[in-house]
Every structure is written in C-alpha cells, then in structure tokens.
Amino acid sequence: MKRFFALSRTTHGVLDIAAPGFVALLWLGNFPQWQTILLSLFTAFAAYTAIYALNDLVGIAVDKEKFTGGINAGYSVEASNLRYPLAQNVLSYRSGLLWFAGWFALALIGSYYLNPSIVFILFAAAVLEVVYVLLLKVTYLRTFVSGLVKSSGPVAAVFVVDPNPAPSLLLLIFAWIFLWEIGGQNVPADWNDTVEDKRVNAKTIPIHFGARKAGIIVVITLGLTVFTSMFLPLISPVNLGTFYLLASAVAGFILLLKPGYQLYQLQEGRQAAALFDSASYYPLAQLAIISIFVLSNVIGK
C-alpha cells in the first residue's frame, strides 16, 4: 500500500483536507451533523487521493525524463523514498490507473450525496489537473491552473453546508486559497525541482523569472494571502472578533511570511522546500483556530 499512498501523496493530501474543513466551519459557524462530517471527510480523502494520483498518471513520461539523474530529497510532507512510484517503475501504470479510478468513483458518489453540484466541481478539478500537467513545457502560467485546482476543494466544502452560497463570498474564499497555493505551494515546489525541471525544458516561475523575482512573487502572494485572511470573518455568521484576527495573523506570519521572506533572502532550494512544508500546515492551523472559536461559541450559548 505504501506505493499507492506515495502515488497519491497521501500525507500531503490529508493536510489539504484541512482547507475545506476550515472553510465549512467558517461558513456555517457551527459543526455540521456527524453524518455530514464523516461523509465529507471520506469524500475529501477520496477526491484528493484520486487527483494527486492523476497528476502522476498524466505526467509519467515527463517524470521519467526529469528524474533520470535521481529524485531530489523532496519535502518532509512528501519525503518518501517511493515518491513518483510510476516514474521509478515500482508501481505499474495499470495499477495506478485502477487506484485512481476507484477513488475517483468513490469521490463522485460521496459528492453526489453531499450535494450534486459538487460532482461538477470534482470533474472540473480533474480536467484542470490534466491541463496543469500538460502545460509543464508550455508556459509558467500553469501556476494559475494549479490555483484553480487547489481552490476546488474549499469551494466544494461551501456547497456541503450551503446549497446557495453568495458568489461574492465564494470569490473571497477562492482568492485566499488561490494566493496561498501559488506563493506557499506551487512556486516553492517548482523552485525545489529546478534542476530536474531544467532537464526537460520545463516552464516554471523560478526558471522563467530567476530566483530573485520568484522570491518577490512568493513574498507578494503570501502577503496578500495573510491580508485576504483578515476579511474571512465576513463570511462567518459568528462574531469572531479581534482575538480571532490576531490568531489568524500570527499563524500567517509564522507559517507563511517568515519562511517566505527567508526564501527571498537566501534563494536556496532547501529554503523553498522548508516554505512548502511550513505553508502545508497553514490550513490546518486555520482549522484549529476556527474550531476553538466555534466551539467556544457553541458552549457559550
């Protein structure tokens, strides 16, 4: 099973589930029924497991070319020796395809029961993931597609707790996740893979703009992420107050701004990996913060 979980980058996928969990709690201002929570967790796990596997299935040829000289150390959240099992020939393509199909089918079933609208979001995420992989040698603008894919989970979470969400508030959620993905995940990941990407003439932000400008992009997008997070309480029916904003800002400073600025200063691949790791825990920190405030509000009633 380790090979299959490595294909789906399960450790990272589990951390990603925190983002839709945070958004659902923030939007609803309360904990959903336990049946909804369990089905949502299962569906989210299935969806992330499938989409991450799809990435490697579509990109297997390029991955094999990229890693002819060996696979880099990666990040602590994706540090398994079995990273890219298809490219390493430790897992057959057929097995990987069946793994993806099974989890994607389960994600579709779960999505339908939660809200049929989520089925369309899931299909859109899968299509966009394929587009993202295929654009590796075409344009660095593929990073925007990555932002769309990562935003699909939190947007879908809104439809779990609200069948008719306000578009303006959905846009706020989208902007927050979109900026975090670019500055805290996509650009640092590409930065860490610069040597491998150059082997295949990949088009990424660090390669196209160079380390200094890429560092500026990281700092700006992460700064905007934290700034945007200050408006997220507008979404919640709960009066979160100053202490929530302070806690959220502290999480953003520690997990995003500080390591992001260090990357800009040092311009090293290892620091890019460190930022990726740190930023991966940002949604989990936000989930913990909102859980405390929502629970306090429930107890106080």
TORDO-801027 format. One record per atom (N, C-alpha, C): residue in three letters; x, y, z. Coordinates in pm, whole numbers, plus 50000, padded with zeros to 5 digits. Each point is the difference from the previous one (the first is absolute). Example, Ala and Ser with C-alpha at 12.3 -4.5 7.8 and 13.67 -1.06 7.14 Angstrom:
2
ALA513194943150780
ALA499115011950000
ALA500905012050000
SER499655010549928
SER500825011950006
SER499235010950073
This chain:
301
MET500824987950000
MET499185012150000
MET500865012750000
LYS501254998850047
LYS500855011850006
LYS500215006149862
ARG500094991449899
ARG500195005049864
ARG498805008049952
PHE498814995350034
PHE498785006949959
PHE499835013250075
PHE500304999850129
PHE499905012450076
PHE501055010149955
ALA501174995049957
ALA501025009049947
ALA499535006149868
LEU499304992149919
LEU499445005149875
LEU499045011550025
SER499214998750105
SER499005010150033
SER500495010650097
ARG501294999050039
ARG500575009750093
ARG499085001950120
THR499664988950062
THR498934999750098
THR500265009250119
THR501255000750047
THR500295008950113
THR499625014449966
HIS500375004249882
HIS499665013549955
HIS498505001349979
GLY499384989649943
GLY498575000449976
GLY499185001350127
VAL500444993150105
VAL499305000950129
VAL500095014150055
LEU501175006249987
LEU500155013950044
LEU499105009349920
ASP499864997249871
ASP499165008349914
ASP498534999750042
ILE499574989150060
ILE498604998850042
ILE499655010650104
ALA501005005050071
ALA499755010250101
ALA499405012749940
ALA500365003249875
ALA499505012249936
ALA498484999849982
PRO499424989649937
PRO498544999649992
PRO499344998850137
GLY500654993250095
GLY499444999250134
GLY499915013750064
PHE501055007849987
PHE500015013650053
PHE498905008549937
VAL499904999449868
VAL499035008149928
VAL498574996450040
ALA499734987150014
ALA498654995650038
ALA499625005250138
LEU500934998950096
LEU499735005050135
LEU499825015150002
LEU500865006849926
LEU499925014649994
LEU498675004449941
TRP499604993549892
TRP498775003949929
TRP498764997050083
LEU499974988250061
LEU498824995850075
LEU499955006450138
GLY501175002250060
GLY500045005550135
GLY499624990050106
ASN499984987349962
ASN499644989250093
ASN500524987049941
PHE499944989450082
PHE500424987049950
PHE498814993249932
PRO500194994849878
PRO498914992949932
PRO499634987350077
GLN498934993449958
GLN499644987150059
GLN501134990149977
TRP500144990750094
TRP501134990849994
TRP499984991549872
GLN498804996949950
GLN499924992349876
GLN500615007849883
THR499725013149998
THR500555008649896
THR501515001150012
ILE500485001050123
ILE501445001050023
ILE500714987549950
LEU499484988450035
LEU500644987449960
LEU500004998249848
LEU498845002849938
LEU499924998549855
LEU500895010249929
SER500085011950055
SER500845010349941
SER501484996350009
LEU500424994950115
LEU501394995950017
LEU500374988849903
PHE499104990349988
PHE500264988849909
PHE500065004949856
THR499065008649962
THR499955004949862
THR501225008549968
ALA500395008550094
ALA501185008449979
ALA501264991449987
PHE500134989950086
PHE501154991149992
PHE500034992949864
ALA498874995149956
ALA499934993149872
ALA500355009449885
ALA499505012350007
ALA500255009649892
ALA501475003849992
TYR500595003550113
TYR501425003849999
TYR500884988249960
THR499644988150046
THR500764988049965
THR499974997749849
ALA498845001849941
ALA499854997949855
ALA500725010849920
ILE499835012550035
ILE500565011049921
ILE501534999950004
TYR500584997350118
TYR501464999350007
TYR500534988249918
ALA499294988950001
ALA500414988749918
ALA499905003449852
LEU498975007449963
LEU499815004149861
LEU501195008149950
ASN500555008350087
ASN501165008149963
ASN501154991349949
ASP500314989550073
ASP501104991349961
ASP499654991249881
LEU498744996249988
LEU499584991849887
LEU500155007749868
VAL499615012650001
VAL500095008149879
VAL501455003949970
GLY500785002250104
GLY501355005049982
GLY501094989550005
ILE499664987249989
ILE500974989350018
ILE501195001149903
ALA499765003149874
ALA501105000649903
ALA500995011050035
VAL499495011850032
VAL500875011250036
VAL500704997450132
ASP499294993850095
ASP500624996950130
ASP501204990749983
LYS499864990149913
LYS501124990849976
LYS501185007449940
GLU499705009549913
GLU501065008049938
GLU500655009350102
LYS499165005950085
LYS500505009550101
LYS500954993450098
PHE499674987950041
PHE500724993750109
PHE501014989449954
THR500515001649878
THR501034990749952
THR501275000950085
GLY500235011750059
GLY501175001850085
GLY499714997950147
GLY498814994650031
GLY499634997850139
GLY498935009750045
ILE499274996150105
ILE498935008350054
ILE500525007850118
ASN499715012950004
ASN500515008450108
ASN499404996150134
ALA500515006150106
ALA499604996250135
ALA498555003150032
GLY499445009849930
GLY498595003250024
GLY499795007650128
TYR498794999250052
TYR499625007450119
TYR499624990050108
SER499955004650123
SER499704990850110
SER498604994149988
VAL499085007349936
VAL498644994749985
VAL499894990849878
GLU501064999549919
GLU500004991249884
GLU501394993749984
ALA500564995250108
ALA501404995949999
ALA500204985049980
SER498974992649966
SER500124985649983
SER500974996549888
ASN500734989150021
ASN500904995049896
ASN499234995149877
LEU498704998350017
LEU499164995049892
LEU499305011249923
ARG500435012450021
ARG499415011049925
ARG500084997349850
TYR498955003449928
TYR499904997449857
TYR500214985149970
PRO499174991450057
PRO500194985549982
PRO499854995449856
LEU499205007149921
LEU499864996249859
LEU501305002949925
ALA500585011650025
ALA501255003649934
ALA501154991150044
GLN499914994950123
GLN501054991250051
GLN499754985349963
ASN498884997449933
ASN499654986449958
ASN499824990450118
VAL499555005350113
VAL499694991350114
VAL498494997650010
LEU499275006249907
LEU498554998149994
LEU499605000449853
SER499214990249957
SER499614999549860
SER498975010849968
TYR499995004149875
TYR499055010349957
TYR498574995050016
ARG499764987549969
ARG498664994450011
ARG499525000450145
SER500884996550093
SER499635000350142
SER499685014250044
GLY500825009449954
GLY499765013950035
GLY498705005249943
LEU499694995849877
LEU498765004349936
LEU498794994550074
LEU500054987350041
LEU498904994050075
LEU499845006850136
TRP501125003450062
TRP499985007050129
TRP499305013549985
PHE500375007449896
PHE499365012949974
PHE498514998449974
ALA499664990649912
ALA498604998149961
ALA499124996350119
GLY500534991350087
GLY499234995850117
GLY499715011550094
TRP501035007850032
TRP499815011350092
TRP499185011149937
PHE500165002049869
PHE499235010449934
PHE498514996449999
ALA499724987249978
ALA498604995550002
ALA499405002150139
LEU500774996650104
LEU499515001950136
LEU499785014950030
ALA500915008449949
ALA499855014450021
ALA498755005249930
LEU499714994649882
LEU498805004149927
LEU498744996250077
ILE499984987950054
ILE498834995350075
ILE499805008750124
GLY501095002350074
GLY499905008350119
GLY499565014149966
SER500545005549892
SER499635013649958
SER498525000949968
TYR499494989949932
TYR498595000249962
TYR499095000250123
TYR500344992050100
TYR499184999550121
TYR500125012750083
LEU501165006549994
LEU500175012550075
LEU499265011549932
ASN500195000949870
ASN499345010349919
ASN500364997249854
PRO499044996849915
PRO500304996749860
PRO500855010549929
SER499945012450044
SER500805010649937
SER501494997250014
ILE500394993050106
ILE501414997350025
ILE500574990449895
VAL499144991949941
VAL500454990949894
VAL500645007849886
PHE499395011349963
PHE500535008349892
PHE501335006350041
ILE500115004050127
ILE501255005750049
ILE501114989649995
LEU499684987650036
LEU500994989349999
LEU500484997049858
PHE499074999349906
PHE500394997849861
PHE500865011549948
ALA499635012250036
ALA500785011749957
ALA501414999450057
ALA500144995950126
ALA501314998950063
ALA500864989749928
ALA499404988749962
ALA500754989549929
ALA500485004849864
VAL499135006949926
VAL500375005149869
VAL501115010450013
LEU499865008950098
LEU501015010350020
LEU501344994050042
GLU499974989150077
GLU501244993550039
GLU500724994349878
VAL499264994349909
VAL500594994949876
VAL500615011549920
VAL499285011049989
VAL500505011749929
VAL501285005150065
TYR500005000550133
TYR501175004750074
TYR501244991849967
VAL499864987050000
VAL501144991149972
VAL500485001849855
LEU499075000949909
LEU500365000949858
LEU500665013449964
LEU499835010050084
LEU500585013149972
LEU501435001650052
LEU500584989550057
LEU501335000950061
LEU501045005749906
LYS499984995749874
LYS500995004649903
LYS499475011549913
VAL498845005150035
VAL499355010049915
VAL500105014150058
THR499605001850128
THR499975013450057
THR500054999650153
TYR500675009850056
TYR500055001450147
TYR498645004350056
LEU499125004749914
LEU498675004150044
LEU499164988350050
ARG500534987949985
ARG499314988350053
ARG499795001050151
THR500805008350066
THR499845001650145
THR498605005050035
PHE499395007949908
PHE498645004750024
PHE498994988549995
VAL500294990249914
VAL499144988149993
VAL500104992250131
SER501214999450055
SER500184993450129
SER499155006650108
GLY499945013349996
GLY499175007350096
GLY498534996549986
LEU499554998049877
LEU498614996249976
LEU499714986150055
VAL500924990749978
VAL499814986350048
VAL499924999850153
LYS500955006750065
LYS500034999650146
LYS498805007250062
SER499475009949928
SER498835007350051
SER498724991749994
SER500004989749917
SER498774992349978
SER499534993150128
GLY500924995150082
GLY499614993150123
GLY499285009050098
PRO500595011550039
PRO499305009250089
PRO498695005449943
VAL499975002649869
VAL498745004749939
VAL498944989150010
ALA500394987649976
ALA499064988850012
ALA499484998850143
ALA500875002850098
ALA499594999050141
ALA498885009750033
VAL500005011549934
VAL498945009750023
VAL498654994349959
PHE499984992849886
PHE498754994349950
PHE499514988450087
VAL500864994750085
VAL499574989850095
VAL499105006150106
VAL500345012150044
VAL499265006350111
VAL499045010849954
ASP500065003949873
ASP499135010549948
ASP499724997449852
PRO498804995849965
PRO499684996649860
PRO499975012249909
ASN499835012050057
ASN499935012249919
ASN500915010850057
PRO501314998149991
PRO500935009850059
PRO500065012949920
ALA500305010850070
ALA500145013049934
ALA501284999949915
PRO499915003449872
PRO501174999849912
PRO501165008750050
SER499675011650057
SER501055009050047
SER500824993750112
LEU499354992650089
LEU500704993450110
LEU500794987949949
LEU499454993349901
LEU500754989049936
LEU501275005349936
LEU499915011649940
LEU501165006149936
LEU501085003350103
LEU499605004050119
LEU500955003050107
LEU500754987350041
ILE499274989150016
ILE500624987250032
ILE500974995949889
PHE499535001349877
PHE500834996349885
PHE501305008049997
ALA499915013150021
ALA501185008649994
ALA501014996250108
TRP499514997050119
TRP500884996550112
TRP500774987149971
ILE499294989749957
ILE500654987249969
ILE500905001149878
PHE499555007349900
PHE500755001849876
PHE501375006250028
LEU500025010450079
LEU501255006950033
LEU500924991250084
TRP499414992950097
TRP500794990950085
TRP500644988949917
GLU499264994449906
GLU500514989349917
GLU501195004749915
ILE499895011649941
ILE501085004949915
ILE501255003250081
GLY499845007850106
GLY501165004450077
GLY500564989850096
GLY499134991550054
GLY500464990750103
GLY500184985749954
GLN499494996749883
GLN500074986149954
GLN500634998849861
ASN499375006049902
ASN500424997549861
ASN501385005549968
VAL500225012850026
VAL501315005949969
VAL501114993650083
PRO499834997950132
PRO501064993250076
PRO500274985849950
ALA498954992849962
ALA500204986349949
ALA500805000249871
ASP499665009249909
ASP500745001249875
ASP501445004650026
TRP500185008550099
TRP501335004950036
TRP500874988250045
ASN499424991450082
ASN500734988550051
ASN500364990149888
ASP499205000049894
ASP500214990749888
ASP500705006549881
THR500645011450021
THR500585007649889
THR500994991749918
VAL500884992850066
VAL501014992149928
VAL499334989749911
GLU499024992850055
GLU499304989749924
GLU499175006149886
ASP499375011550028
ASP499165006449899
ASP500835005149881
LYS501215004550027
LYS500855004949891
LYS500374988849904
ARG500034987550049
ARG500334988749913
ARG498984998249889
VAL498765004050029
VAL498934997849901
VAL499525013149940
ASN500755010850025
ASN499645013149946
ASN498615004350048
ALA499754997850128
ALA498715003650058
ALA499875015150012
LYS498765004749996
LYS499725014250013
LYS499375002350139
THR500815005150091
THR499525002950135
THR500395014250038
ILE499395005250103
ILE500315013750043
ILE501465001550044
PRO500554991050083
PRO501415001550038
PRO500964999449881
ILE499714991749901
ILE500884998949883
ILE499835012149908
HIS498775004249978
HIS499725011049908
HIS500485013450054
PHE499735002850128
PHE500315013150057
PHE501325000550077
GLY500514988350040
GLY501204999850083
GLY499655000550147
ALA500994997350083
ALA499764998650144
ALA499515012950066
ARG500625011249966
ARG499645012450067
ARG498545004049974
LYS499594999849874
LYS498635003949966
LYS499004989650052
ALA500394987449995
ALA499124989650055
ALA499805002350149
GLY501075004150069
GLY499895003050142
GLY499065011550027
ILE500045010049915
ILE499095011550014
ILE498554995549981
ILE499784991449900
ILE498654994849975
ILE499494992450122
VAL500874992150060
VAL499634992450119
VAL499615009450114
VAL500825010050025
VAL499735009350110
VAL498705007649977
ILE499775004549877
ILE498785007649969
ILE498764991450016
THR500024988049942
THR498814991450007
THR499714995550143
LEU501044997250077
LEU499774996050139
LEU499535011950084
GLY500535011849971
GLY499525011950069
GLY498525002449971
LEU499614998249873
LEU498595001649963
LEU499144989050061
THR500584988050017
THR499274989150066
THR499615003950141
VAL500975004950076
VAL499745004050139
VAL499055012050004
PHE500205009449908
PHE499105011649994
PHE498574995849972
THR499844991049903
THR498664995249965
THR499364992450116
SER500814992950076
SER499464992350113
SER499355008850105
MET500405012850004
MET499405009350097
MET498545003249967
PHE499604997149876
PHE498615002549960
PHE499124987450008
LEU500614988650027
LEU499244987650006
LEU498904999850107
PRO500185006950114
PRO498905000350099
PRO498695005649945
LEU500065007549889
LEU498775005249939
LEU499104988749954
ILE500594988449976
ILE499254988649951
ILE499194993350109
SER500535000350121
SER499424992250109
SER498835007150068
PRO498964992350038
PRO498905005850077
PRO500395002650145
VAL501154994650042
VAL500495002050136
VAL500845012750005
ASN499835007850105
ASN500825012050021
ASN501354995550056
LEU500994998649914
LEU501274994250041
LEU500875009850078
GLY499955012749967
GLY500675010150080
GLY501505001349979
THR500585008650084
THR501415003749987
THR500944988450028
PHE499704991950100
PHE500904989150037
PHE500134989849886
TYR498934997849929
TYR500084991049885
TYR500935005749893
LEU499825012849970
LEU500855006549900
LEU501474999450041
LEU500265002050128
LEU501374999550050
LEU500594986049984
ALA499214989950039
ALA500484986249988
ALA500254996349855
SER499125004249912
SER500154997249857
SER501245006949944
ALA500225012450041
ALA501165007549952
ALA501304993750049
VAL500024995550124
VAL501194993650056
VAL500324987249922
ALA498964992149971
ALA500214987849921
ALA500565003349862
GLY499485010549939
GLY500505004149869
GLY501445004850005
PHE500355007250106
PHE501375004950013
PHE500994988550018
ILE499674990850090
ILE500924989050032
ILE500134990149885
LEU498874996349940
LEU500004989249901
LEU500195004849856
LEU499745012849975
LEU500105004949862
LEU501015011449984
LEU499785010950070
LEU500805012049975
LEU501464998350039
LYS500264994450116
LYS501394998550045
LYS500804990749908
PRO499524987649975
PRO500774991349909
PRO500025005249857
GLY498955007349959
GLY499975005749866
GLY501075010849983
TYR500155008450102
TYR501025010449994
TYR501404994050007
GLN500154989350078
GLN501294993250008
GLN500384994049864
LEU499014994949927
LEU500274994949866
LEU500455011249909
TYR499345011450009
TYR500395011649919
TYR501435004350030
GLN500394999550127
GLN501355004050040
GLN501064989949957
LEU499734987150027
LEU501014989749978
LEU500004994449858
GLN498804999549940
GLN499864995349861
GLN500614986049981
GLU499704991150093
GLU500524986349995
GLU498864989949985
GLY500304989049931
GLY499014989649981
GLY499524994050131
ARG500934998350095
ARG499614994450129
ARG499025009250073
GLN500215013049987
GLN499085009450064
GLN498644999849932
ALA499994997349869
ALA498734998749928
ALA499244987950053
ALA500714989050023
ALA499384988150056
ALA499475002650140
ALA500765007950078
ALA499585003350136
ALA498725008449998
LEU499925009349905
LEU498785008149986
LEU498824991349961
PHE500234990949906
PHE498934990949958
PHE499454992350120
ASP500904994650082
ASP499594992550118
ASP499205008750095
SER500555011750029
SER499365009050095
SER498625004449951
ALA499925003749873
ALA498735004549943
ALA498974988849995
SER500464987549992
SER499084988649996
SER499194998850129
TYR500555005350108
TYR499324999250131
TYR499125012350027
TYR500045009749911
TYR499225012250020
TYR498494997450006
PRO499414992449904
PRO498574997150013
PRO499654992350127
LEU500884991050043
LEU499764992550124
LEU499985009450119
ALA500905009750001
ALA500025009950108
ALA498715008150000
GLN499545003749881
GLN498755007649990
GLN498814991650046
LEU500034987149968
LEU498934991150045
LEU499984999050153
ALA501174998950061
ALA500084999250146
ALA499485012950064
ILE500365011449942
ILE499575013050057
ILE498485001549991
ILE499444997449881
ILE498555001849986
ILE499244989850084
SER500554988150017
SER499344989850083
SER499885004750144
ILE501065006250050
ILE499985005150138
ILE498945010850016
PHE499945009149904
PHE499055011150011
PHE498564995249981
VAL499774991049907
VAL498654994749980
VAL499564992050121
LEU500894991850055
LEU499684992250119
LEU499705009150118
SER500775010750015
SER499765009550108
SER498635006549985
ASN499635002949876
ASN498705006149974
ASN498864990450031
VAL500184987349966
VAL498974989850028
VAL499834998050150
ILE501134999250071
ILE499944998150146
ILE499385012050070
GLY500295012049944
GLY499515012250062
GLY498515002349984
LYS499364992849911
LYS498555001949979
LYS499184993150108
